[in-house]
Amino acid sequence: MIKTIIVDDEEDARGTLRAFLRMYCPSVELIDEASGVQDGYRKIMAGEPDLVLLDIQMEDGTGFDLLEKVRNPKFQVIFCTAFDEFAIKAFKYSAIDYLLKPIDPDELIESVSKVKNSQESGEQRIDNLLEFKKSGKSDRITLSSQEGFTVVKLENIIRLESDSNYTNFFLTTGERILVPKSMKEFEGILPDEQFFRTHQSHIVNMEHVKKYMKEDGGYILMDDGSEVLVARRRKEEFLSFLTGQ
């Protein structure tokens, strides 16, 4: 049996993986679950799993942060994440696998099969993952909301707007998606060469900036006609970003 621990800060995501493992992966023994980096670290050290199903972005850090805490790891890792990376093919050459939420049961079955048959050492696998941390880029993101999961290409995000501990995503389709995570979390995820935080409550996709208006203290006119404030302390940096100077 493959002793397995799930580490994900979303209870629904853990529940989905739990159900899929029970239904489709009889070779897996789920020994524990964790809701974040610190919790995951403690349970990995106590449980000594063969496999960790690991989210990347969590409330108290990233999956990479967790991996860096483990000395001489003996387990394998399957990322179960909302982010589709350009470097995903690099993972496919090793026993490491990478599943995009919402998880496809057939892909999970295939990943577990790779883990079962892999002869690579855990330390080599984790070295590969930590190297990816330095080079990975995102092409799309999966947004979790009350309705379910929506896969969105980054180029189709016009802007983000904070709503207390929630974040509104405004898309080129005219759709608005309310995500139960703070905007600060997404600021650290979205590529900074494409997205800019103009204000405490706003992040814009620079590809969808139409005009910068000097009146009323300065604001941005976006492709969809929305107006976004630029904080006084961010104005100079934004204009340099916009003009490429």
Helices and strands as residue ranges (DSSP letters): E 2-7, H 11-24, E 28-34, H 37-47, E 51-54, E 57-58, E 61-62, H 63-69, E 76-81, E 83-85, H 88-92, E 97-100, H 105-117, H 122-135, E 138-145, E 148-153, G 154-156, E 157-163, E 166-171, E 176-179, H 183-187, E 195-199, E 202-205, G 206-208, E 209-213, G 215-217, E 219-222, E 227-229, G 232-234, H 235-243
